[in-house]
Amino acid sequence: MANLIDALRSPRCYPHAVTHLHVVETHISWVVLTGRYAYKIKKPVNLGFLDFRTLEARRFYCEEELRLNRRLTSDLYLEVVAITGSIEHPSIGGHDQIIEYAVKMRQFDEGGLLDRVQARGGLLAAHVDDLARTLAAFHRSCRRAPSGARLGSPESVLMPMHQNFVQVSQLISAPGDRAPVERLRQWSDSMGGALQKAFAERQKDGYVRECHGDLHLGNVFLENGTVRIFDCIEFDANLRWIDVMSEVAFLVMDLRHRDHPELACRFLNAYLEFTGDYSGLVVLPFYLTYRAMVRAKIALIRSAQPDARVHEIRAARKEYARYVSLAEEFSGNRPLWLALTHGYSGSGKSHFSQQLLERCNAIRIRSDTERKRDHGLERGAFSRSPVGGGLYTEAATHRNYERLARL
């Protein structure tokens, strides 16, 4: 396969003009950048959580990748193309023998990837708000798992968690790494068991959907000032058909990993205000811990790549330790507290509480937003209710406060 990738470095392989050629490698794929288009080719590997060893499997998962990502970025994911000819002289398209498949994409500026934007200090609150809005709209449009289906069941929630700990244990080489991983495994087993009823209720209530599955800052980019999400998980339906709160947890965890607790909290609160899914908070610590350990595993895989350089191995090991530390933090106990604000409209309640939640990692529930939600209105809509009437009658206010207490 490496010989094929080397051969694809020639502009003669492409049916269009090539301005520059560059190959990006991950642990499961190669991406050949040509200037206008990018071609993503899957590695013929079996990593336990995916199996791309056969050509037919790689074709199928290319088609799945196209289907899933066109839900979010149809102008980015263009088609699945055959690579034909021979390993030494391949061609994109053509009518010769098919030797491989690739996902053809419109190439975008990698400088717009949110992990790179964040690294250079350019990630803004407005970007996080846009991301929360985009994700909430996407989740509303996603297919829902039927109540009682295997996908999204308590068993399917716990299975990848168990598998992930098995894979992490197999990858660990330093004896000192085993104790914290074992503690986290025991906590996850215990918490997972205690939450089985909640997992089942979440599925019954429609919160298990065909989501993105791998939503961190590296899979989001800015284009013309707008947040775009790409690179859904195609290789395992269990990792994609998940509780929407698991998806939210991945982004919250990633922002925390990148030392932006204030943006993590802002994103979470914005998503909750857009969706009203406050019931999902009961499962959030479990998913935060799980997501941190998934990224810990990926860091270990990178550190074990045979062609990894010494500085890359050290960086990956440092990331692994950071993710494990985050998982320990997410699985720990936190003191509970409640703050109430009140005052006239325009007195500064929202401004003050926004600063408070970002500094204290708090959850904010706004009475007016929930009042409008209860009456089928969007959070920014005007109800045109008179004082003491419409949404603001004594009965409506009493019902709203009772709802807030339940939340």
C-alpha positions in Angstrom: 0.0 0.0 0.0 2.9 2.4 0.7 4.0 1.9 -2.9 0.6 3.0 -4.1 0.7 6.1 -2.0 4.2 6.9 -3.3 3.0 6.5 -6.9 0.0 8.8 -6.3 2.5 11.6 -5.6 2.7 12.1 -9.4 0.4 14.7 -11.0 -0.1 12.3 -13.9 -2.4 10.1 -11.8 -5.1 12.8 -11.7 -7.7 13.8 -14.3 -7.5 17.5 -13.2 -4.8 20.1 -12.7 -2.6 19.6 -9.7 -1.1 22.7 -8.0 0.8 20.9 -5.3 0.9 17.3 -3.9 1.1 16.5 -0.2 0.2 13.4 1.8 -1.2 13.5 5.3 -1.1 10.2 7.2 -3.3 9.2 10.2 -3.4 5.9 12.0 -6.2 4.7 9.7 -5.9 6.6 6.4 -3.8 8.6 4.0 -5.2 11.9 2.6 -3.6 13.0 -0.7 -3.9 16.8 -1.2 -3.7 18.1 -4.7 -4.7 21.7 -4.4 -8.3 21.7 -5.4 -9.3 18.2 -4.3 -8.3 15.8 -1.6 -8.4 12.0 -1.8 -8.9 10.0 1.4 -7.7 6.4 1.2 -8.2 3.9 4.0 -5.4 1.8 5.3 -5.8 -2.0 5.0 -5.6 -2.5 8.8 -7.5 -4.2 11.6 -7.2 -2.3 14.8 -9.9 -4.2 16.7 -12.4 -1.3 16.6 -12.2 -1.2 12.8 -11.3 -3.7 10.0 -10.3 -2.3 6.6 -8.3 -5.3 5.4 -10.3 -6.2 2.3 -10.9 -4.0 -0.8 -14.6 -4.6 -0.6 -14.6 -3.4 3.1 -12.7 -0.2 2.1 -15.2 0.5 -0.8 -18.2 0.0 1.6 -16.7 2.3 4.2 -15.8 4.9 1.6 -19.5 5.0 0.6 -20.6 5.2 4.2 -18.2 8.1 4.8 -19.7 9.9 1.9 -23.3 9.3 3.0 -22.7 10.3 6.6 -20.7 13.4 6.0 -23.0 14.8 3.3 -25.5 15.3 6.1 -23.3 18.1 7.4 -21.1 19.2 4.5 -22.5 18.1 1.1 -20.4 20.6 -0.7 -17.2 19.1 0.8 -17.7 15.4 0.3 -18.1 14.9 -3.5 -18.0 11.2 -4.5 -16.3 7.8 -4.1 -13.8 7.2 -6.9 -12.0 4.1 -8.0 -8.2 4.0 -8.3 -7.4 1.9 -11.3 -4.4 0.5 -13.2 -1.4 -0.9 -11.3 0.3 -0.1 -8.1 3.2 1.4 -10.0 1.0 3.4 -12.5 -2.3 4.2 -10.8 -5.0 6.5 -12.1 -7.9 8.3 -10.3 -10.9 7.0 -12.2 -10.5 5.3 -15.5 -11.7 1.9 -16.7 -8.8 -0.4 -15.9 -8.7 -2.9 -13.1 -9.8 -1.4 -9.8 -7.0 -1.6 -7.2 -8.3 0.8 -4.5 -11.1 3.3 -3.6 -10.9 6.8 -2.3 -13.3 9.5 -1.0 -13.0 12.6 -3.2 -13.3 15.8 -1.3 -13.1 19.5 -2.0 -9.9 20.6 -0.4 -10.1 23.3 2.3 -7.7 25.5 4.1 -6.3 23.4 6.9 -5.4 26.6 8.8 -9.1 26.9 9.5 -9.3 23.6 11.5 -10.5 24.6 15.0 -7.7 22.8 16.8 -5.2 25.0 14.8 -7.3 28.1 15.3 -7.2 27.4 19.1 -3.5 26.7 19.1 -2.8 30.2 17.7 -5.1 31.8 20.2 -7.9 32.5 17.7 -10.8 30.5 19.1 -13.5 32.9 20.2 -16.7 32.6 22.2 -18.6 33.4 18.9 -17.1 30.2 17.3 -18.2 28.1 20.3 -21.7 29.5 20.2 -21.9 28.8 16.4 -20.7 25.3 17.0 -23.3 24.7 19.7 -26.0 26.1 17.4 -24.8 23.9 14.5 -24.6 20.8 16.5 -28.0 21.3 18.1 -29.6 21.7 14.6 -27.7 18.6 13.3 -28.9 16.5 16.3 -32.5 17.6 15.6 -32.2 16.3 12.1 -30.5 13.0 12.9 -32.3 9.6 12.6 -33.5 8.3 16.0 -32.9 4.8 17.2 -36.2 2.9 17.8 -37.1 2.3 21.4 -35.8 -1.1 22.4 -33.3 -1.4 19.5 -29.9 -2.8 20.1 -28.2 0.5 19.0 -28.2 2.8 21.9 -29.3 0.2 24.4 -27.5 0.1 27.8 -25.5 -2.9 26.5 -24.3 -1.0 23.4 -23.3 2.0 25.6 -21.2 -0.2 27.9 -19.7 -2.4 25.3 -17.4 0.2 23.6 -16.4 1.4 27.0 -15.3 -2.1 28.0 -13.6 -2.6 24.7 -11.7 0.6 25.0 -10.3 -0.3 28.4 -9.2 -3.7 27.0 -7.4 -2.0 24.1 -5.8 0.7 26.4 -4.5 -2.1 28.7 -3.0 -3.9 25.7 -1.2 -0.8 24.6 0.2 0.3 28.0 3.9 -0.4 28.4 4.8 1.6 31.5 3.9 -0.3 34.8 3.0 2.9 36.5 0.2 3.5 34.0 -1.8 0.5 35.0 -3.1 1.6 38.4 -4.9 4.8 37.3 -6.4 3.0 34.3 -7.7 0.2 36.5 -9.3 2.7 38.9 -11.0 4.4 35.9 -12.2 1.0 34.6 -13.7 0.1 38.0 -15.4 3.5 38.3 -16.8 3.2 34.7 -18.1 -0.3 35.4 -19.8 0.9 38.6 -21.2 4.1 37.1 -22.3 2.3 33.9 -24.2 -0.2 36.0 -25.9 2.5 38.0 -26.9 4.4 34.9 -28.5 1.5 32.9 -32.0 2.7 33.6 -31.1 6.2 32.6 -29.5 4.9 29.4 -32.6 2.9 28.5 -34.9 6.0 29.2 -32.7 8.2 27.1 -33.1 5.7 24.2 -36.9 5.5 24.8 -37.1 9.3 24.8 -35.3 9.6 21.4 -31.9 10.9 22.5 -30.0 8.0 20.8 -29.4 9.1 17.2 -27.1 8.5 14.2 -24.6 11.2 15.3 -21.2 12.3 14.1 -19.3 10.0 16.5 -15.9 11.6 16.6 -16.6 15.3 17.2 -13.5 17.1 18.5 -11.9 20.4 17.4 -9.8 18.6 14.8 -12.9 17.6 12.9 -14.4 21.2 12.7 -13.1 24.0 10.5 -14.0 27.6 9.9 -14.9 28.7 6.3 -16.0 32.2 5.6 -16.5 32.8 9.3 -18.9 29.8 9.6 -18.3 26.6 11.6 -18.3 23.4 9.4 -18.3 19.9 10.8 -16.7 16.9 8.9 -15.1 13.5 9.3 -18.0 11.4 10.8 -17.2 7.9 12.0 -18.1 5.5 9.3 -16.5 2.2 10.5 -18.6 1.3 13.5 -22.3 1.9 13.8 -22.1 1.5 17.6 -19.8 4.5 17.8 -22.1 6.6 15.7 -25.5 5.6 17.0 -25.1 7.2 20.4 -26.7 9.4 22.9 -26.4 13.0 21.8 -24.9 13.8 25.2 -22.0 11.5 24.4 -21.3 13.7 21.3 -21.6 16.8 23.4 -19.2 15.3 26.0 -16.5 14.8 23.4 -16.4 18.5 22.6 -16.6 19.5 26.2 -13.7 17.2 27.0 -11.6 18.4 24.1 -12.0 22.1 25.1 -11.0 21.1 28.7 -8.0 19.2 27.3 -6.9 22.3 25.5 -7.1 24.4 28.7 -10.3 26.2 27.8 -12.7 25.3 30.7 -14.6 28.6 30.2 -15.3 27.8 26.5 -16.2 24.2 27.4 -18.7 25.4 29.9 -20.0 28.1 27.4 -20.5 25.5 24.7 -22.3 23.1 27.0 -24.7 25.7 28.3 -25.4 27.0 24.8 -26.2 23.5 23.5 -28.5 22.9 26.5 -30.3 26.2 25.9 -30.7 25.4 22.2 -32.0 21.9 22.9 -33.5 21.9 26.4 -31.8 18.5 27.1 -31.0 19.1 30.8 -31.9 15.5 31.6 -28.8 14.5 29.8 -26.6 15.9 32.5 -27.1 12.8 34.6 -25.1 10.7 32.1 -22.6 13.5 31.2 -19.8 12.5 33.7 -19.8 8.9 32.4 -19.5 10.1 28.8 -16.8 12.7 29.6 -14.7 10.0 31.2 -15.3 7.6 28.3 -14.4 10.2 25.7 -11.2 11.2 27.6 -10.2 7.5 27.6 -10.9 7.1 23.9 -8.5 9.9 23.1 -6.0 8.4 25.5 -6.2 5.2 23.5 -5.6 7.1 20.2 -2.6 8.8 21.8 -1.2 5.4 22.7 -1.7 4.2 19.2 0.2 7.2 17.8 3.0 6.6 20.2 3.3 3.0 19.0 3.5 3.8 15.2 6.6 2.0 13.8 7.7 5.1 11.9 7.0 7.6 14.8 9.9 9.9 15.6 11.2 10.3 19.2 9.6 13.8 19.6 6.3 12.4 18.3 6.3 9.5 20.7 7.1 11.8 23.6 4.3 14.2 22.6 1.8 11.4 22.2 2.8 10.0 25.7 2.3 13.4 27.2 -1.2 13.7 25.6 -2.0 10.2 26.9 -1.2 11.2 30.5 -3.2 14.4 30.1 -6.3 12.5 29.0 -6.0 10.0 31.8 -5.7 12.9 34.3 -8.8 14.5 32.8 -10.7 11.2 33.0 -9.8 11.1 36.7 -11.1 14.6 37.2 -14.4 13.9 35.4 -15.0 10.8 37.4 -14.4 12.5 40.8 -17.0 14.1 43.1 -17.7 17.8 42.9 -19.4 20.0 45.6 -22.9 21.0 44.7 -24.1 24.6 44.9 -27.0 26.7 43.6 -27.2 30.4 42.8 -30.4 32.3 42.0 -30.6 35.6 40.2 -33.6 37.9 39.9 -34.3 41.4 38.8 -36.0 43.5 36.1 -35.5 42.9 32.4 -32.2 44.4 31.3 -30.8 44.6 34.8 -27.8 42.4 33.9 -28.8 38.9 35.0 -27.8 37.1 31.8 -24.4 39.0 31.6 -23.6 38.3 35.3 -24.6 34.6 35.1 -22.7 34.1 31.9 -19.5 35.2 33.6 -20.3 33.1 36.7 -20.9 29.9 34.7 -17.7 30.2 32.7 -15.6 30.8 35.8 -17.2 28.2 38.0 -18.0 25.4 35.5 -21.7 25.8 36.3 -25.0 25.0 34.5 -27.4 27.9 33.9 -31.1 27.4 33.4 -32.9 30.6 32.3 -36.5 30.9 33.3 -37.5 32.9 30.2 -35.9 30.5 27.8 -37.7 27.5 29.4 -41.0 29.5 29.6 -40.8 30.0 25.8 -39.8 26.4 25.2 -42.8 25.2 27.2 -45.0 27.2 24.8 -43.3 26.0 21.7 -41.3 29.2 21.0 -37.6 29.5 20.1 -35.3 30.9 22.7 -34.9 34.3 20.9 -38.6 34.6 19.9 -40.8 37.5 21.0 -44.0 36.2 22.6 -45.7 39.7 22.5 -47.3 38.8 25.8 -48.6 41.8 27.9 -47.5 42.2 31.5 -49.4 39.6 33.5 -50.8 37.9 30.4 -50.0 35.3 27.8 -46.8 33.5 28.9 -46.7 35.6 32.0 -49.9 34.8 33.7 -49.7 33.7 37.4 -50.6 30.1 36.4 -48.0 30.1 33.5 -45.3 31.5 35.9 -46.1 28.9 38.6 -46.0 26.1 36.0 -42.6 27.4 34.7 -41.1 27.5 38.2 -42.3 24.0 38.9 -40.6 22.9 35.6 -37.4 24.7 36.6 -37.3 22.9 39.9 -37.7 19.5 38.2 -34.8 20.3 35.8 
